[in-house]
Amino acid sequence: MNSRSFRDRNARAALFDGIEEGGIRASSSYSSHEIDEQENERAIDGLQDRVNLLKRLSGDIHGEVESHNHMLDGMVWK
């Protein structure tokens, strides 16, 4: 057997490693639960960023409202 066919056979074996008759073995490097947990962590991080942005934005709006109310209180209505 030449080295190229040996490499090709090893590459195919690596590609299809873990596939058994009837499906894929459950012993992959990451379980479905671990992948779900990683996706959840990324989603939580994204939500935290959005919440922080909304919190800053609402604080800025509050400051603007306070400023405008103070300006309106200082006006003399005739």
matplotlib code that plots the C-alpha trace (Angstrom):
import matplotlib.pyplot as plt

x = [0.0, 1.4, 1.5, -1.1, -3.8, -2.9, -3.3, -6.6, -7.9, -6.8, -8.5, -11.7, -11.5, -11.1, -13.9, -16.3, -15.0, -17.9, -20.5, -21.9, -24.5, -27.8, -26.4, -23.7, -22.2, -23.0, -19.3, -18.4, -16.1, -19.0, -22.4, -25.6, -26.0, -22.6, -23.3, -26.7, -25.0, -22.4, -25.2, -27.1, -24.0, -23.5, -27.2, -27.0, -24.0, -25.8, -28.8, -26.6, -25.1, -28.6, -29.9, -26.9, -27.4, -31.1, -30.2, -27.8, -30.3, -33.1, -30.8, -29.9, -33.6, -34.3, -31.6, -33.1, -36.6, -35.2, -33.4, -36.4, -38.7, -36.2, -36.2, -40.0, -40.3, -38.1, -40.3, -42.8, -46.2, -48.2]
y = [0.0, 3.4, 6.3, 8.3, 5.7, 5.1, 8.9, 8.9, 5.9, 7.6, 10.9, 9.0, 7.2, 10.5, 12.0, 9.2, 8.4, 8.1, 7.1, 3.6, 1.7, 3.4, 6.8, 8.7, 7.6, 9.7, 9.9, 13.0, 15.7, 17.9, 16.6, 18.2, 19.6, 21.3, 22.9, 24.1, 25.6, 27.4, 28.8, 29.9, 31.6, 33.6, 34.5, 35.7, 37.8, 39.4, 40.1, 41.7, 44.0, 45.0, 45.6, 47.7, 49.8, 50.3, 51.2, 53.9, 55.1, 55.4, 57.3, 59.7, 60.2, 60.8, 63.5, 65.2, 65.2, 66.6, 69.3, 70.2, 70.3, 72.6, 74.9, 74.9, 75.6, 78.7, 80.1, 82.8, 82.2, 85.3]
z = [0.0, -1.0, 1.5, -0.3, -0.1, 3.5, 4.2, 2.3, 4.3, 7.5, 6.5, 5.7, 9.0, 10.8, 8.9, 9.6, 13.1, 15.5, 12.9, 13.6, 11.8, 12.7, 13.6, 15.4, 18.7, 21.7, 22.7, 20.7, 22.1, 23.2, 24.4, 23.3, 26.8, 26.8, 23.4, 24.6, 27.7, 25.6, 23.4, 26.5, 27.9, 24.7, 24.6, 28.3, 27.5, 24.6, 26.8, 29.5, 26.9, 25.7, 29.2, 30.1, 26.9, 27.7, 31.3, 30.1, 27.5, 30.1, 32.5, 29.7, 28.9, 32.6, 32.7, 29.6, 31.1, 34.4, 32.5, 30.4, 33.5, 35.2, 32.2, 32.0, 35.7, 35.1, 32.4, 33.2, 31.7, 30.8]

ax = plt.figure().add_subplot(projection="3d")
ax.plot(x, y, z, "-o")
ax.set_aspect("equal")
plt.show()
